[in-house]
C-alpha cells in the first residue's frame, strides 16, 4: 500500500518482520512535537525517551528491507492482488456459499483474503489446513489466540455464528502460485470436516 503523506502522520509504527527484516526490529515515526513518556533513563538516545545502544545490525537490515520493499511496491502490489484474485476465484469454485467480507473492488489491503465459510468451525479448519501445510488465521494477526468473536466483524453486521467460520488468508512477498494451489487442494476435504465439527456445536 502507498505510504501516507508525512504531513498527515503524527505517529506510525512499522514492523520489520512484515517486510523481510529480522523479527524484533521496527521503526516508530513521530512528529517532533508529539510528547513521549520516558521509558528508561541513561544516555538520552532516541530523543531521551528510550536510552540504550541501538542494534546496528538489525537496524541496517531493516533499512535494506524497507528500501527494497518501497522500490518493488507497485510490482508486488500487482502480483499479490493477482494471487488474491486467483485465490478468491478458487474458493468460490470450491464453495459457492463462501462469503467474502469485502468485494474484490472495495478499498482494502489487496494481499489479504478474508472469507466466511457458513457452518464451518474455524478452529478445526485452521488445524486441518495446518496439517496440509497451509498457514492461516481465524482473526487478525494482533488477536491471535483470542477465541471471542471479532468486534470488527460484528460492526460489519456479521453474526457470532457466521464469524465462527471466518478465515483470514494473508499473502506476502514470499507467496507463490504454488501456495495458492496448495491451499485450494487442501480446502475441500478440510472444509467438509470443519463443517462436520461445526454441525456438532451449531
Secondary structure by P-SEA (a helix, b strand, c coil): ccccccccccbbbbbcccccccccbbbbbbccccccccccccccccccccccccaaaaaaaaaaaaaaaaaaaaaaaaaaaaaaaaaaaaaaaacccccccccccccccccbbbbbbccccaaaaaaaaaaaccccccccccccccccccaaaaaacccccccccbbbbbbcccccaaaaaaaaaacaaaaaaaaaaaaacc
